[in-house]
Amino acid sequence: MIRVAIVDNGTEAAENTRAIVEKRAERLLKKGKIEIHVFTNSKSATYELREGKYFDVFLLETKMPVINGLDLAKYIRSKQKEGYIVFLTSHPEFALESYDKGIRAYQYILKETMKTKLPEVLDDIFEQCIREEDQYYYIFNQYRTEKIRFHDIIHVKKDGKNCILVTKDGIHTDRTTIIKAKQTLNLPVFILIERGSIVNMEHIEKICKKEVHMNNGDILEISRANVQKVRDKVLQYWGVKS
């Protein structure tokens, strides 16, 4: 599911942008693979982000009252590192600032060229989102939506009825079983080291007897039955003959 947030300081401007997005995403809409959310002020968008809502694409005006587009983009990046930020504006003077490392805009489009330029940019973004879809772990519940890159997951452990995902940026909780989590993490780098623990071999520093040492400092125990199997898989991943 691709989630698009349109933020502009006027209903008419926002709806004009929505019309372009809907036309370009017609096939995705028919398949139920895209959601388009319109915010007519930047404050409303911050509320959604504060509640943990995730968006893949942000289409932002730069000149807005209360919180301008550049400051909103910085707030977005404080909440999520991923996501495509595209500025749609009549103000060319902010273009350089939009590519600052604290914002990392994908594109800066002047509204006078929007009808021709935006569809091309959307095509590229949607294609990349679809290609990347299987490289993310998604957590959905009534309180938040989270999207976690597989590469950033260090290990996953069972905790009662939940699974705890330990990542480079912190800890995330998903109400699911370890088996379902393993099915979602369908890349060979994820291996089960015991019934309640999955590790990402990308983040293993060493194996010591019955322990796996991860690069974030966590030390995890391998079940006795899995020690040789885990060791062989890790050595194979490292390209080392046992």
Secondary structure per residue as TSV (DSSP state, phi and psi in degrees):
chain	resnum	aa	ss	phi	psi
A	1	M	-	360.0	125.1
A	2	I	E	-97.5	124.7
A	3	R	E	-109.4	121.8
A	4	V	E	-111.7	131.8
A	5	A	E	-113.4	123.2
A	6	I	E	-106.2	123.1
A	7	V	E	-126.2	115.0
A	8	D	-	-143.4	160.6
A	9	N	S	-92.8	19.2
A	10	G	S	-154.3	142.8
A	11	T	H	-61.2	-44.8
A	12	E	H	-62.6	-45.1
A	13	A	H	-63.0	-43.4
A	14	A	H	-64.7	-40.8
A	15	E	H	-69.9	-32.1
A	16	N	H	-63.0	-41.3
A	17	T	H	-66.5	-42.4
A	18	R	H	-57.4	-42.0
A	19	A	H	-60.7	-41.2
A	20	I	H	-65.9	-43.3
A	21	V	H	-63.3	-45.7
A	22	E	H	-62.1	-39.8
A	23	K	H	-65.7	-40.7
A	24	R	H	-75.2	-25.8
A	25	A	T	-104.8	24.7
A	26	E	H	-55.9	-45.7
A	27	R	H	-66.1	-40.6
A	28	L	H	-65.3	-38.0
A	29	L	H	-63.9	-42.1
A	30	K	H	-63.5	-32.6
A	31	K	T	-88.9	-0.8
A	32	G	T	67.9	30.3
A	33	K	-	-103.5	8.5
A	34	I	E	-145.3	143.6
A	35	E	E	-123.0	136.8
A	36	I	E	-119.2	120.9
A	37	H	E	-115.0	129.4
A	38	V	E	-110.5	129.6
A	39	F	E	-122.1	124.4
A	40	T	S	-92.0	7.5
A	41	N	S	-155.3	151.6
A	42	S	H	-68.1	-27.9
A	43	K	H	-61.7	-41.8
A	44	S	H	-61.8	-38.2
A	45	A	H	-64.8	-39.6
A	46	T	H	-65.0	-34.0
A	47	Y	H	-60.2	-44.2
A	48	E	H	-63.6	-43.3
A	49	L	H	-65.8	-38.1
A	50	R	H	-64.3	-30.4
A	51	E	T	-82.4	2.0
A	52	G	T	92.8	11.5
A	53	K	-	-73.2	139.7
A	54	Y	-	-110.7	139.7
A	55	F	-	-128.2	142.9
A	56	D	S	-85.0	-31.6
A	57	V	E	-133.7	133.4
A	58	F	E	-120.3	124.2
A	59	L	E	-111.2	108.1
A	60	L	E	-120.2	138.0
A	61	E	-	-79.7	147.4
A	62	T	S	-84.3	-42.7
A	63	K	-	-91.5	102.3
A	64	M	-	-140.3	147.1
A	65	P	S	-71.4	162.4
A	66	V	S	68.8	-68.9
A	67	I	S	-126.5	114.9
A	68	N	-	-76.1	169.3
A	69	G	H	-61.6	-36.3
A	70	L	H	-67.4	-42.7
A	71	D	H	-68.1	-36.5
A	72	L	H	-62.8	-41.8
A	73	A	H	-61.3	-39.7
A	74	K	H	-64.9	-38.1
A	75	Y	H	-65.8	-40.8
A	76	I	H	-56.7	-47.1
A	77	R	H	-66.5	-25.3
A	78	S	H	-72.6	-22.4
A	79	K	H	-97.7	-32.8
A	80	Q	-	-149.8	131.6
A	81	K	S	-80.9	-26.2
A	82	E	-	-92.1	173.3
A	83	G	S	110.6	144.5
A	84	Y	E	-95.0	122.3
A	85	I	E	-105.9	122.1
A	86	V	E	-122.3	124.9
A	87	F	E	-92.2	132.6
A	88	L	E	-119.1	111.7
A	89	T	E	-153.5	162.4
A	90	S	S	-101.3	9.1
A	91	H	-	-118.4	96.2
A	92	P	G	-69.1	-16.1
A	93	E	G	-69.4	-14.3
A	94	F	G	-98.2	3.7
A	95	A	H	-57.7	-48.7
A	96	L	H	-61.0	-43.6
A	97	E	H	-64.3	-29.5
A	98	S	H	-65.5	-22.0
A	99	Y	T	-94.9	8.3
A	100	D	S	-55.7	149.8
A	101	K	T	-62.9	-20.9
A	102	G	T	-79.2	-7.5
A	103	I	T	-122.0	-48.5
A	104	R	-	52.4	59.2
A	105	A	-	-63.7	145.7
A	106	Y	S	-82.8	-40.4
A	107	Q	E	-151.2	156.5
A	108	Y	E	-128.5	108.6
A	109	I	E	-115.8	127.0
A	110	L	E	-76.6	139.2
A	111	K	G	-62.4	-24.9
A	112	E	G	-68.2	-20.1
A	113	T	G	-109.7	6.0
A	114	M	H	-60.8	-40.3
A	115	K	H	-62.7	-30.0
A	116	T	H	-98.1	-37.1
A	117	K	H	-79.2	-43.5
A	118	L	H	-60.7	-44.5
A	119	P	H	-56.6	-39.6
A	120	E	H	-64.1	-43.4
A	121	V	H	-65.5	-41.4
A	122	L	H	-62.3	-40.1
A	123	D	H	-56.9	-45.9
A	124	D	H	-64.5	-43.8
A	125	I	H	-65.5	-47.7
A	126	F	H	-62.3	-38.8
A	127	E	H	-62.5	-43.3
A	128	Q	H	-67.8	-39.1
A	129	C	H	-62.2	-42.8
A	130	I	H	-65.0	-41.7
A	131	R	H	-65.3	-35.1
A	132	E	H	-86.8	-8.2
A	133	E	G	-56.2	-38.4
A	134	D	G	-82.8	5.5
A	135	Q	G	-106.9	14.2
A	136	Y	E	-129.3	148.4
A	137	Y	E	-101.5	127.1
A	138	Y	E	-108.3	136.2
A	139	I	E	-119.0	120.1
A	140	F	E	-121.2	129.5
A	141	N	-	-153.2	-176.6
A	142	Q	S	-69.2	-15.6
A	143	Y	S	-99.1	-30.4
A	144	R	-	-157.5	164.9
A	145	T	E	-127.1	127.5
A	146	E	E	-127.3	146.4
A	147	K	E	-132.1	116.0
A	148	I	E	-120.8	125.2
A	149	R	E	-66.0	132.6
A	150	F	G	-51.0	-43.1
A	151	H	G	-58.2	-30.2
A	152	D	G	-83.5	-10.7
A	153	I	E	-80.6	121.7
A	154	I	E	-88.0	-50.4
A	155	H	E	-159.4	164.9
A	156	V	E	-128.8	135.7
A	157	K	E	-133.3	147.1
A	158	K	E	-75.3	138.2
A	159	D	E	-142.9	88.7
A	160	G	T	64.7	-123.0
A	161	K	T	-89.7	3.7
A	162	N	E	-114.1	166.1
A	163	C	E	-118.0	135.6
A	164	I	E	-101.4	121.0
A	165	L	E	-98.4	116.3
A	166	V	E	-95.6	119.3
A	167	T	E	-121.5	176.6
A	168	K	T	-63.6	-25.0
A	169	D	T	-103.8	-3.6
A	170	G	E	148.3	-158.8
A	171	I	E	-116.9	139.1
A	172	H	E	-130.1	141.1
A	173	T	E	-113.0	131.0
A	174	D	E	-127.0	131.4
A	175	R	S	-82.4	85.9
A	176	T	S	-155.7	172.2
A	177	T	-	-91.5	161.4
A	178	I	H	-65.4	-32.1
A	179	I	H	-67.1	-43.9
A	180	K	H	-66.6	-36.9
A	181	A	H	-62.4	-42.0
A	182	K	H	-64.6	-37.9
A	183	Q	H	-64.0	-36.3
A	184	T	H	-70.3	-41.3
A	185	L	S	-82.7	70.9
A	186	N	-	-90.4	31.4
A	187	L	S	-104.7	147.9
A	188	P	T	-60.2	-19.7
A	189	V	T	-71.2	-15.8
A	190	F	E	-95.6	120.9
A	191	I	E	-128.0	147.6
A	192	L	E	-87.0	117.9
A	193	I	E	-97.5	-19.4
A	194	E	E	-162.3	174.6
A	195	R	T	-56.1	-28.3
A	196	G	T	-116.6	23.7
A	197	S	E	-148.6	125.7
A	198	I	E	-116.8	137.3
A	199	V	E	-122.8	151.9
A	200	N	E	-96.7	114.3
A	201	M	G	-61.4	-20.4
A	202	E	G	-59.5	-26.9
A	203	H	G	-107.6	11.1
A	204	I	E	-83.3	130.3
A	205	E	E	-94.7	-39.9
A	206	K	E	-163.7	161.7
A	207	I	E	-116.2	126.8
A	208	C	E	-127.2	106.6
A	209	K	T	56.4	-111.8
A	210	K	T	-103.4	23.3
A	211	E	E	-125.0	143.7
A	212	V	E	-108.2	127.1
A	213	H	E	-102.9	119.1
A	214	M	E	-93.7	160.1
A	215	N	T	-75.4	-0.6
A	216	N	T	-98.7	4.1
A	217	G	S	99.0	-11.9
A	218	D	-	-71.2	140.4
A	219	I	E	-118.3	122.7
A	220	L	E	-118.1	143.6
A	221	E	E	-89.9	137.3
A	222	I	-	-95.7	137.4
A	223	S	-	-65.9	149.2
A	224	R	G	-55.8	-39.5
A	225	A	G	-68.1	-21.5
A	226	N	G	-103.1	-3.7
A	227	V	H	-55.3	-52.8
A	228	Q	H	-66.0	-41.7
A	229	K	H	-62.4	-44.5
A	230	V	H	-64.7	-44.9
A	231	R	H	-59.0	-44.9
A	232	D	H	-63.6	-42.3
A	233	K	H	-65.4	-40.5
A	234	V	H	-68.2	-43.1
A	235	L	H	-62.2	-40.2
A	236	Q	H	-64.2	-41.5
A	237	Y	H	-63.4	-38.4
A	238	W	H	-76.0	-11.3
A	239	G	T	77.1	29.3
A	240	V	-	-113.1	134.2
A	241	K	-	-79.9	135.6
A	242	S	-	-82.3	360.0
